Amino acid sequence: MKKFWLKAAIIIGVWSALATILAISQYLRVLSRGQHLPFGEILFDALLDYWIWAALTPAVLWFAARFPITRGRVLRSITVHSGL
């Protein structure tokens, strides 16, 4: 069970870090235009978007492991990956 929580923490941490980087970038872009939007709002929106990807990450990793792109199965694997 500890392994599960460690993986979950890593996934959430990575996606949260990416959301924070995006939020900082967007905040600086808004400031450069002379506008003002609270950083908290920008961060909240980014976290919501990125936490959806965090929730989907285990499924994406499972599909990538289940259908690896290897010789002999390239067409099937690409078809499955494209469909997802």
N, C-alpha and C positions, 0 to 999 in steps of 0.2 A: 504494500500500500504506500510505503514511503517513496518508492520509485515513481508511482503514479503522480503523487503530489509534486515531486521534484520536476518531472517532465512538464506538468501543468504550469508550475511556477516559471520555468524557463520559457515556455511558449508565450505565456501572458507577459512576461518581462520583455521579451524580444519585441513583440508586437506593440507593447506600450512605449518602448524606447523609440520605435519607428514613428509611432503616432506623435510623440513629443517632438521629434525632429521635424516632422511635417508641420505641426502646429507652430513651432518657432519660425519656420520658413514662411508660412502664410501670414503670421503676425508681422514679421518684418516687411513683407510685401505690402500689407495694408498700411503700415506706418510710412513706407516710402511713397505712397500715393497721397499722403497727407490726411488720411482717414483715421478713424479710431474705432476699434472693435475690441472689447475686452478679451484678453488672452485666455481667460477661463472658458469663454464660450467657444473659442476656436479649438482649444484643447479638448473640451468635452465632445465636440462634434468629431474630432479626429479619433479620439479614444473609442467612441461608439462604432465608427466604421472599422477600425482596426481590430477591435475585440470580436467583431463578427468573423474576421479572418482567423483570429486566434481560436475561436470555437470550431472552425472548419479545418484547422490544421491537422488534427489527428486523422480525420477522414482522408485528407489529401495525402498524407504520409502513408496511410494504409493502402490506398489505391496505387501509389507509386511503388510500394513494395510488392503488391499483388500483381501488378502488370508492368514489370520492368521492361525497358526498351533494350532488348538483346537480339542477337542474331537469331534468325529463324522465327521470331515473333514480332518483328518490327511493325508490320502492317497492322496486326491485331492490337498491339500496344498503342500505336499512334491513334488508331481509331477510338479506342477506349479513352485515352487521355484527351483527345479532341472532344469527345462526347461529354466529358465531365467539365 
